[in-house]
Amino acid sequence: MNNQPYDIPTRHWPPRLSYPWFSWGKLWRRRALRRQSIVRVDAIGLEHLQRALLAGQGILLTPNHSFHWDSYCLLEAADRLNCPFYIMTAWQVFQQSRWFERTFMQRCGCFSVDRESNDLTAIKTAVDILQHRREPLVIFPEGDVYHTNDRITPLRDGAAAMAMLAARKTQRTVVIIPTAIKRWFVDDPHPSMTKTVEKIEQRLYWRPERSLPLDRRILRVAEGLLSLIELERFGQPRTGSLTDRKTEVSHAILESAEQRYGIQVVQGKLPERVKEVRRRIIQQRHERAPLADDVARAQWADDMEDMFLVTQLYSYPGDYLMANPTWERLAETVDKLEEDALGAPYPTPRGRSVVQVGFSDPIELPSGKAQSLSASELTSTLHSRIQELLHTMNQNFDRNLDIP
């Protein structure tokens, strides 16, 4: 995973959508996809989105966050409709980009959000888009790229809450269209994956185990990396399944931080617990920074790094790879290891791949204050619908495509 700075953003970047800029950006987006060896993007169920546009509805798209260039694939559907999308984007993306890149993103409909706080400016922007704008709004409710394309991680409630807020006071219907993005390889990625695994083995000062199947080598590397973390945290490696061990490490780190910052331990979604610890660190840094000594500053930095480590561990479902070791699941796991163990900013392209963007039946939201669902219930429905759509896309996909 990519580590990002967490702090109070210095400013908000609003959308400045321009149809000509969006049209020009098609060349840039497609060039980026070619560099990632994505040779084809298909849109499935595009008629659901077309009907909502023709009806003048406020549209929220809630795609899974499957890989780093999934938003470019999603915008292929926008190109075919000749209708740009607004995209809620983490403020860190703007902060770390150059001036022209920030301008380009804004002109193509992106606007910033501080995901670690109640960002009222971003919320108002999203609600206004759903209430008044023709163009759909895109929010990735998973928040982070976890590289588990077949399995949706728990969604954050924010997307559903904003859609419900927009629907309360509007003259038009607001709908959520569950959206799924899935990538498959048409070239065998094993040669590229093997090279990456060997680099990690060498980083661990191991002799490459070329006689083992690749999935076993990947698990061996994962266990070795986890053992190093356990050695640092507990003084010795633990026994048991990888799932139980990474859970034990994560909870030990979280509980220590929660105690340090006076957070009542609630056994909720792990990303939400991480978010709360980050929020407390940011708050203390800004309230106490003028009087803080080096020890306090070092503790804040260490705790922020620990939250990133917990998020990294969370991104590795213990049964994801061995339950179904497809090319895609193998590659996703190696991609994460390449980022986490080798420090790669982005994973290596591993061969030609194709992507499908699927749109499901819209969920129409009731208007007015008497809404039958809560945000958490609606989020649960979205999770199920996106996962079901991914499952259907996987079942219907034919790897023997005619790719030139």
Buried (B, 14 or more C-beta within 10 A) or exposed (E): BBBBEBBEBEEBBEBBBBEEBBEEBBEEBBEEBEEBBBBBBBBBBBEBBBEBBEEEBBBBBBBBBBBBBBBBBBBBBBBEBEBBBBBBBBBBBBBEBEEEEBBBBBBBBBBBBBBBBEBEBBBEBBBBBBBEBEBBBBBBBBBBBBBBBBBBBBBBBBBBBBBBBBBBEBEBBBBBBBBBBBBBBBBEBBEBBBEBBBBBBEEBEBEBBEEEEBBEBBBBBBEBBBBEBBEEBEEEBBEEEBEEBBBBBBBBBBEBBBEEBEBEEEEEBBBEBBBBBBBBBBEBBEEEEEEBEEEBEEBBEEBBEBBBBBBBBBBBBBEBBEEEBBBBBBBBBBBBBBBBBEEBEEBBBBBBBBBBBBBBEBBEBBBEEEBEBEBEEBBBBBBEBBBBBBBBBBEEEEEEEEEE
